[in-house]
Amino acid sequence: MEVQWQWVVITLALIFVFWIVFSFLESLLRSSLIPNVTDKYVLVTGCDSGFGSIVTRQLDKRGVHVFAACLTLKGQKEVESKTSDRVITFRLDVTDHDSVLAAYDFIKSKLPKDKGLWGLVNNAGIANSPGLIDWCTKDDYKRVIDVNLLGVIDVTLIFLPLLKKARGRVVNIASALSRVALGAGGYAESKYGVQAFSDTLRRESQKFNYGIKVSILEPGFFRTQLTNPDKTRSEIKKSWDRLSKEKQTEYEPDTPEKLSNAYINFMNFVSSPNLTIVTNAMMHGLLARWPRTRYSCGLDMKVIFIPLSYAPTWFTDFIILRLGRNDEPPQEKEETS
């Protein structure tokens, strides 16, 4: 019996050593970047703030030409003030098909002759916090899914010819919540859809030799406008206020306040201020010779959401419900944009 245990220990040790060596060699291999990045053209959506704004500046510093799509004029001017003339800003509403078509014509006219689009970063996204599913309407879901999923699909389909021409890259932003669903209002649902769309596109590209590499980013919680405490409180209160008096009597009067506190406390606990964790992954997906299929970004993603996504359902449900119990008034943190 003792000999058997020795072999078990030896086998486990060899597996561990093999895993360490394999991980090191893979990281070394994936650290190789493509040559001639200064002749590459990349489209990034949702550049008004947050990840989109940061990755645009990072690409600009590397000499990459960037088409920075902004929803607002304010965001457009903000990007222009922090970048060189390699960055071309324009307005884009990913929920408006005509706006996407106009963006295609605009970018095609700006590309050098016989040049395709090397990269597309589908970064534009929104979130809402309408409280509970029982408080939601179809429009709550539609508003988020229109941007986060249908917007990703429409932009990708329209720009696919230019991406095929360059045999380029698509980087789509999913979420930790595309592994473990939390909250109502369509955010998790939209990000599950992004995963499915990206997986299908990657497989079709391989089968039909499009030459396009597709990467999925799975960020955990980061301190952006999507996790703004004031926004969370406002949206939960708005959802509560529109409920009928009869519906409100099903819950304690302080439910909206406790729900807001629980959401904010959870986000304060897990969220990171270091947005470059995500934008560095975007850069790797665009410029690495061998990009990863998936990038899990953030400590919370690695120690909470990935393990829970593989755990038995009863265990995951138990942990998620426990994490949502802290409904005391939060110590709110300053937001990073």
C-alpha positions in Angstrom: 0.0 0.0 0.0 2.9 2.4 0.9 4.5 1.7 -2.5 1.3 2.6 -4.3 1.0 5.9 -2.5 4.6 6.7 -3.5 3.7 6.1 -7.2 0.7 8.4 -6.8 2.8 11.2 -5.3 5.5 10.7 -8.0 2.8 10.8 -10.8 1.2 14.0 -9.4 4.6 15.6 -9.1 5.4 14.8 -12.7 2.1 16.1 -13.9 2.7 19.3 -11.9 6.2 19.7 -13.4 4.9 19.0 -16.9 2.2 21.7 -16.4 4.7 24.3 -15.3 7.0 23.6 -18.2 4.2 23.5 -20.7 2.8 26.8 -19.3 6.2 28.4 -19.5 6.8 27.3 -23.1 3.3 28.4 -24.2 3.8 31.8 -22.7 7.2 32.1 -24.4 5.7 31.1 -27.7 2.7 33.5 -27.4 4.9 36.4 -26.5 6.0 36.6 -30.1 4.4 39.6 -31.9 3.6 40.1 -35.5 6.0 42.2 -37.6 5.2 45.6 -39.2 2.5 46.7 -36.8 2.7 50.2 -38.2 1.0 49.2 -41.4 -2.0 47.7 -39.5 -5.5 49.3 -39.3 -7.8 48.5 -36.4 -11.4 49.4 -35.6 -12.3 49.8 -31.9 -15.9 50.5 -30.8 -17.0 52.2 -27.6 -14.0 54.5 -27.3 -15.7 57.3 -25.3 -14.2 56.0 -22.1 -12.9 53.0 -20.2 -11.3 50.1 -22.0 -11.9 51.5 -25.5 -10.2 54.8 -24.8 -7.2 53.2 -23.1 -6.6 50.6 -25.8 -6.8 53.2 -28.5 -4.0 55.1 -26.8 -2.0 52.0 -26.4 -2.3 51.0 -30.1 -1.5 54.6 -31.1 1.8 54.5 -29.1 2.7 51.2 -30.9 2.2 52.9 -34.2 -1.0 51.1 -35.2 -3.6 53.1 -37.2 -6.8 53.2 -35.3 -10.4 53.9 -36.2 -11.9 55.0 -32.9 -15.7 54.8 -32.9 -17.4 56.9 -30.3 -21.1 57.3 -29.4 -20.8 61.0 -28.4 -19.1 64.1 -29.6 -17.6 64.6 -26.2 -16.0 61.1 -26.3 -14.7 61.8 -29.8 -13.0 65.1 -28.7 -11.6 63.4 -25.6 -9.9 60.7 -27.7 -8.6 63.3 -30.2 -7.0 65.3 -27.4 -4.9 62.3 -26.2 -3.8 60.7 -29.5 -1.8 61.3 -32.7 -3.0 61.7 -36.2 -2.8 57.9 -36.6 -6.1 57.8 -34.8 -9.2 58.7 -36.8 -12.3 59.2 -34.7 -15.9 59.1 -35.9 -19.4 58.6 -34.5 -21.0 55.2 -34.4 -24.2 53.8 -32.8 -23.8 50.0 -33.0 -27.6 49.6 -32.5 -28.3 51.6 -35.7 -27.7 49.5 -38.9 -27.5 52.6 -41.1 -24.8 54.0 -38.7 -22.8 50.8 -39.1 -23.1 50.8 -42.9 -22.0 54.4 -42.9 -19.0 53.5 -40.7 -18.1 50.7 -43.2 -18.1 53.1 -46.1 -16.1 55.7 -44.1 -13.4 53.3 -43.1 -13.2 51.7 -46.5 -12.6 55.1 -48.0 -9.8 55.8 -45.5 -7.9 52.5 -45.9 -5.1 52.5 -48.4 -5.8 50.8 -51.7 -5.9 47.0 -51.6 -5.7 47.2 -47.8 -8.0 45.3 -45.4 -8.9 45.8 -41.8 -6.4 44.0 -39.5 -8.4 44.2 -36.3 -11.9 44.7 -34.9 -12.4 45.2 -31.2 -16.1 44.9 -30.3 -15.8 46.9 -27.1 -19.0 48.9 -27.1 -21.2 47.8 -24.3 -23.7 48.9 -21.6 -25.1 47.4 -18.4 -28.1 48.2 -16.3 -29.2 47.2 -12.8 -32.9 47.0 -12.8 -33.1 45.0 -9.6 -34.8 41.6 -9.9 -36.1 39.7 -12.9 -39.5 40.1 -11.5 -39.1 43.9 -11.8 -37.9 43.9 -15.4 -39.6 44.5 -18.7 -38.8 43.2 -22.1 -37.4 46.7 -23.0 -34.8 46.4 -20.1 -33.4 43.3 -21.8 -33.8 44.6 -25.3 -31.8 47.8 -24.6 -28.8 45.8 -23.4 -28.9 43.0 -25.9 -29.2 45.5 -28.8 -25.8 46.9 -27.8 -23.9 44.1 -26.3 -24.9 41.2 -28.6 -26.8 42.4 -31.7 -24.4 45.4 -32.1 -21.4 43.0 -32.0 -23.0 40.8 -34.6 -24.0 43.6 -36.9 -20.6 45.3 -36.8 -18.8 42.0 -37.3 -20.9 40.9 -40.2 -20.6 44.3 -42.0 -16.9 44.4 -41.6 -16.2 40.8 -42.3 -15.2 41.4 -46.0 -12.4 43.8 -44.9 -11.3 41.5 -42.1 -11.1 38.6 -44.6 -9.1 40.7 -46.9 -6.5 41.3 -44.3 -6.8 37.9 -42.7 -7.1 39.8 -39.5 -8.3 39.6 -35.9 -11.6 39.9 -34.1 -11.6 40.6 -30.4 -15.0 40.3 -28.7 -15.7 41.3 -25.1 -17.6 38.8 -23.1 -17.6 38.8 -19.3 -17.2 36.9 -16.1 -21.0 36.8 -16.2 -20.9 34.8 -19.4 -19.6 32.0 -17.2 -21.7 32.5 -14.1 -24.9 34.5 -14.6 -25.7 37.3 -12.0 -28.3 40.0 -12.0 -31.3 40.8 -14.2 -31.7 43.0 -17.2 -29.9 41.2 -20.0 -26.2 41.8 -19.4 -25.3 38.2 -18.6 -27.6 36.9 -21.4 -26.0 39.2 -23.9 -22.5 38.1 -22.9 -23.4 34.4 -23.2 -24.5 35.3 -26.7 -21.2 36.9 -27.5 -19.4 33.7 -26.4 -21.6 31.6 -28.8 -21.2 34.0 -31.7 -17.5 34.2 -31.3 -17.1 30.4 -31.0 -19.1 29.9 -34.2 -17.2 32.6 -36.1 -13.8 31.0 -35.1 -14.9 27.6 -36.2 -16.2 28.8 -39.5 -13.1 30.8 -40.1 -11.0 27.6 -39.7 -13.3 25.5 -41.8 -13.6 27.9 -44.7 -10.1 29.4 -44.4 -11.2 33.0 -43.8 -7.8 33.5 -42.1 -9.4 35.4 -39.2 -8.4 34.7 -35.6 -11.1 35.3 -33.0 -10.4 36.0 -29.4 -12.8 36.3 -26.5 -12.1 38.5 -23.5 -13.7 37.6 -20.2 -13.1 40.5 -17.9 -14.1 40.2 -14.2 -15.3 43.4 -12.5 -13.3 46.6 -13.1 -14.0 50.1 -11.9 -15.6 51.6 -15.0 -18.8 53.5 -15.6 -20.5 50.1 -15.8 -19.9 49.5 -12.1 -20.8 53.1 -11.0 -22.6 52.9 -7.6 -24.8 56.0 -8.3 -25.9 54.4 -11.6 -26.7 51.2 -9.8 -28.8 52.9 -7.2 -30.6 55.0 -9.7 -31.6 52.2 -12.0 -32.8 49.9 -9.1 -34.9 52.8 -7.7 -36.3 53.5 -11.1 -37.3 49.9 -11.6 -38.9 49.8 -8.1 -40.8 53.1 -8.6 -42.5 51.9 -11.8 -43.9 48.7 -10.1 -47.5 48.7 -9.2 -48.4 49.1 -5.5 -49.6 45.5 -5.5 -46.3 44.2 -6.8 -44.4 46.3 -4.3 -46.3 44.7 -1.4 -44.7 41.4 -2.3 -41.4 42.7 -1.0 -40.2 44.6 2.1 -40.2 48.4 1.7 -36.4 48.5 2.1 -35.7 45.9 -0.6 -34.4 48.4 -3.2 -32.0 49.9 -0.7 -30.7 46.4 0.5 -30.4 45.2 -3.1 -28.4 48.3 -4.1 -26.1 47.8 -1.1 -25.6 44.2 -1.9 -24.7 44.9 -5.5 -22.4 47.8 -4.7 -20.6 45.9 -1.8 -20.0 42.9 -4.1 -18.6 45.1 -6.9 -16.4 47.0 -4.4 -15.1 43.7 -3.1 -14.2 42.2 -6.4 -13.6 45.1 -8.8 -10.1 46.2 -9.8 -9.0 49.7 -10.7 -6.3 48.4 -13.1 -8.1 48.6 -16.5 -4.9 47.8 -18.4 -5.2 44.2 -17.4 -8.0 44.1 -20.0 -6.5 46.4 -22.5 -3.2 44.5 -22.5 -5.2 41.3 -23.4 -6.9 43.2 -26.2 -3.4 44.3 -27.5 -2.2 40.7 -27.3 -5.3 39.4 -29.2 -4.6 42.0 -32.0 -0.8 41.9 -32.2 0.5 38.5 -31.0 1.6 36.1 -33.6 -0.4 33.4 -31.9 -3.2 35.0 -29.9 -5.2 33.1 -27.3 -8.8 32.0 -27.9 -9.8 33.2 -24.5 -8.4 35.7 -22.1 -9.6 35.6 -18.5 -8.9 39.1 -17.1 -8.8 39.9 -13.4 -8.1 38.1 -10.1 -11.8 37.7 -9.4 -12.2 35.9 -12.8 -9.5 33.4 -11.9 -10.3 32.7 -8.2 -14.1 33.1 -8.2 -15.9 32.9 -11.5 -13.9 30.2 -13.4 -13.9 27.8 -10.5 -17.6 28.4 -9.9 -18.3 27.8 -13.6 -16.9 24.3 -13.2 -18.4 23.6 -9.8 -21.6 21.6 -9.2 -24.7 23.8 -9.6 -25.8 23.5 -6.0 -22.4 24.7 -4.8 -22.3 27.6 -7.2 -25.8 28.7 -6.2 -24.9 28.5 -2.5 -21.7 30.7 -3.0 -23.5 33.3 -5.2 -26.3 33.6 -2.7 -23.8 34.0 0.2 -21.9 36.7 -1.7 -25.2 38.6 -2.1 -26.0 38.7 1.6 -24.0 41.8 2.5 -26.6 44.5 2.2 -25.1 46.9 4.8 -24.5 50.5 3.7 -21.3 50.3 1.5 -18.0 52.2 1.8 -18.1 53.4 -1.8 -14.9 53.7 -3.8 -14.0 56.4 -6.2 -14.6 55.4 -9.9 -12.0 55.1 -12.5 -12.9 56.0 -16.1 
